[in-house]
């Protein structure tokens, strides 16, 4: 997916960066009242990009790990392995190449765990 930039009458098609997708997802999560942050994990290759912390209707805390990709890209084998590790430990972990779709997926994952917001 490309974004068209126009400057002084010139038009450029620029690839949509992963960072733009991350920021869109983080903003949606924060608007929901969740604490969403970009993760920096030196020395831990394959870690998710975004950590989302939220509480349920009983005040219990939960965490979700979300890997954001540029549109059309998919996670590598190591990232898929890390997500599987997190899911085995009971966390929400998934990837998406679209901020809106990732936000909707959060609600699906929360509901599938029986968490009531």
N, C-alpha and C positions, 0 to 999 in steps of 0.2 A: 504494500500500500504506500502511496506517495502523497505528500502534501505539496500543494502548489504555492510557491512564494512569489510575490510580485514586489519588485523594487525598482523605482525609476523607470517604469514601463517594461522592464525585463521580467520574464517569467521563468521560474525554475521548478522542476519536479524534484523534490527532495524526499528520500526514503523516510518514512515515519520511524522515529527512533524508539527503542525499548523504553527509554527514560520517559518519553511522553505518555506511553501506555501506563507505566508505573504511577506517574503523577496523577493521571486521570482516575485510576483505581483508588489511590490513597485519598484523594479529595472526596470521592463518593463514600468511602468508609468513614471518614471524619465527619461528613455531613450526617451520617447515621448515628453519630455519637460514639463510634468505636475509635480506639487508639491504633492508628495504622502508621507504620514507619518503614522507611527503607533500611534494609539490613546490610551491614558491611561485615563480612566474616573472613578476615584474612586467615589464610592457612586452612580453610575449610571449603575446598572446591565443591561445587554442586549445590551449595546452600540456596535456599529460596531468597528472592529479592525483597519480599515484603512480609512483615510480621504484623498480624492484626490481633489486637487484644480486645475482648469484649466480655460483658457480664450478662448472665441470664436473669430471668425474672426473680430468682431466689438470691441474687447477689453473688453467685459463684463465677469465678473467672475462667475464661477459655482462651485458647490461642489457635490461630490459623497461620499457616505458612503458604504463601502464594508466590509462584514463579511467574513473572510476566515476560512475555516474548514479543518481538516485533510481529506484526501481522504476517501470517504464513509460516512462521518459524515454529519449531517444536523443541522440547527439551532434549538434551543429550542423555546418554545411558546413565551417567553418573547422577545427573539431576533426577532422573526417574527413580533411581535406586534410593536417593536421599528422601524423596517423597514417600516411597514405600516404607522406609524405616520410620518416618514420622507417623504415618497412618497406623503402623503396627503398634506404636506407643500410644495411640488414642487421639492424636492430634488431627486437625483438619489440614490437609495438604493437597494442593492441586496446582495446575498451571493454566494460563490463558494467554491468548494473543489479542484480547480485546477487554478494555476496562469495564464496559457495561456488562458484558457477558460474565466477567469474573465477579462482579458485584452480585449479579443474579445467582451465580453459582454458590456464593457465600451463603445465601439464604437456603439454598437447596441442601448444602452440606450441614448447616446448622440443624435444619429440620430432620435430616436423615439420622442424626445422632440423638434425636429426641430432646434437643435443647429448646426451651421456650424462652424467647426474648421478652 
